[in-house]
Amino acid sequence: VGQNLIKLSEVDSTNNFLKVLVSNSEPLTEGTVIMADKQFAGRGQQDNIWHTEPGLNLTFSIYLKPSFLPVGKQFLLNMAVSIGIRNALQRFVKDGIRIKWPNDIYFGHQKMGGVLIENMLSGSTYKSTIIGIGINVNQLHFDSRKLKSATSLKEILQQDVNLIELLAEICSHIEKQYLQLKAGGYSQLKDDYVRGLYKFNEPAVYRQNGEVIEGRITEVTESGLLGILRAGELRHYNFKEIEFLNN
Ligand code: BTN
């Protein structure tokens, strides 16, 4: 991952750019990375906009071909990517980096990064996947009207971090997890994912279809459902059904 690196100064979205490359007839090497200094239409999950100050942060997309991955187990790829990012960031920040389900990167109760995975299926196999990653690195000011609560590596470390060094670290850790996925190391991935999960096994409050519920996260399934144990009963929720409260 990252051997073939294309650096752009400005683009709408690195995910969009990669999508166009993938749909062109010329074959693209798996592991190709597109990074940009500035995105003018960066996209987040659930049709959100991804805001980031130009030149200060990491915004990049990785091209993968996980055709070995059975449909229904697609979330294992999200797990591999989030673990890879967390492991890479832990080289810079020892404690406190967590994965917030499904794949936000948190430090304490603040968001430091996000992942937008877009799959292109051919029948029932994953033909191509675009992994879009945004990490707040050297930005210190976040617009509180647009964002819930955000932080960056610089805010935590009180010093600048070299973007290319961090990119290389993230790529190599994602590659390691991706190879583990390819080799079928599912249970290890699931263990590592929950080990790094924000609010795992902690009593917490969530909003589910307008109702506030209290419970603990006890698992995340291979298809990406969040398992919450509530009054002795384990229920599973998808991304649209449940929202974290109190952060
Ligand atoms: C989220 O937390 O909602 C996901 C954010 C993903 C942002 C990255 S930045 C690089 C790539 N290109 C995009 O347009 N989005 C992703």
Residues whose N, C-alpha, C, O or C-beta is under 5 A from the ligand:
A	BS01	BTN	S13 T14 N15 A41 G42 R43 G44 Q45 W50 T59 F60 G113 G114 V115 L116 G132 I133 G134
